[in-house]
Amino acid sequence: MSYSVPQVPGEPEVDRPVAGSGGGWPLWEVFVRQRRGLSHVHAGSLHAPDAETALQNARDVYTRRVEGVSIWVVPSAAIHAADPDDVAAMFEPFADKPYRHPTFYQIPDEVGHM
């Protein structure tokens, strides 16, 4: 089944991607910060042609009840992750350096706020 988008007379011809055609818009990852002082948290993903549209769509989809104070959109292609099979090589060097752990240090009794 094909779907034809109606054109307004005089409107310039626009190349609109068809869902599932493989020529669609890039995928964007959305991060929302709920309140000041908190970290941005991954809220979901959406498709958009550019960053401006991605921000507008993210605002409409992920902050409908005015629960956010900041939104980030990042192209999914720009996110790089470590291979789960390389976890040992990535994190093992820190195991033999206990001074990098906060529990290594003794906090003086005079410091009451930690």
C-alpha positions in Angstrom: 0.0 0.0 0.0 1.4 3.4 -0.9 0.5 6.7 0.7 0.6 9.8 -1.3 1.0 13.1 0.5 -1.4 15.8 -0.9 0.3 18.9 -2.3 -1.1 22.4 -2.0 -1.3 24.0 -5.5 1.8 26.2 -5.9 3.7 24.4 -3.2 7.3 23.4 -4.2 7.9 19.7 -4.7 9.4 18.3 -1.5 11.2 15.0 -1.2 9.4 13.4 1.8 10.7 10.1 3.1 8.2 7.2 3.2 8.1 5.2 6.4 10.0 2.0 6.1 11.7 3.0 2.8 15.2 3.2 4.3 15.6 6.8 3.1 14.1 8.3 6.3 15.3 10.9 8.7 18.2 10.2 11.0 17.6 8.9 14.5 18.2 11.2 17.5 18.6 10.3 21.1 16.8 12.5 23.6 18.1 13.4 27.1 15.9 15.3 29.6 16.9 17.0 32.8 14.0 17.0 35.2 15.2 19.7 37.7 18.2 21.9 38.1 21.0 20.1 39.8 20.1 16.7 38.4 21.7 14.9 35.5 20.3 14.6 32.0 18.6 11.2 31.6 18.0 9.3 28.4 14.3 9.7 27.7 14.0 8.0 24.3 14.6 8.3 20.6 12.9 10.0 17.7 13.4 10.6 13.9 13.9 14.2 12.7 15.5 15.9 9.7 17.7 18.2 11.7 18.6 19.2 15.3 16.1 22.1 15.5 13.2 19.8 14.6 14.5 17.1 16.9 14.5 19.6 19.8 10.9 20.7 19.0 9.7 17.1 18.7 11.5 16.1 21.8 9.9 18.9 23.8 6.4 17.9 22.5 6.9 14.2 23.1 9.0 13.9 26.3 8.0 17.0 28.3 4.3 17.2 27.8 3.5 17.8 31.5 6.2 20.5 31.9 8.5 18.1 33.8 11.8 19.1 32.2 14.1 22.1 32.5 16.6 21.1 29.8 16.6 18.9 26.7 19.6 17.5 24.7 19.2 15.8 21.3 22.2 13.9 19.9 22.4 12.1 16.6 22.5 8.3 17.3 25.3 7.9 14.9 27.5 10.2 17.1 27.2 8.0 20.1 30.0 5.5 20.5 30.0 2.8 23.2 32.5 0.4 24.6 32.3 -3.2 23.5 30.8 -5.3 26.4 33.4 -8.0 25.7 36.2 -5.4 26.5 34.9 -4.6 30.0 37.9 -6.2 31.7 40.4 -4.3 29.6 38.6 -1.0 30.1 37.9 -1.1 33.9 40.5 -3.6 35.3 43.4 -1.1 35.5 41.5 0.8 38.2 41.3 -2.2 40.5 45.0 -2.1 41.4 44.8 1.7 42.3 42.8 1.9 45.5 43.7 5.5 46.0 41.2 6.3 43.2 38.3 5.1 45.4 36.8 7.5 47.9 36.9 4.9 50.7 40.7 4.9 50.5 40.9 8.2 52.4 40.2 8.9 56.0 38.0 11.9 56.6 38.8 13.9 59.7 36.1 14.2 62.3 36.2 18.0 62.0 34.7 17.6 58.5 31.1 17.0 59.4 29.4 17.6 56.0 30.8 14.5 54.2 
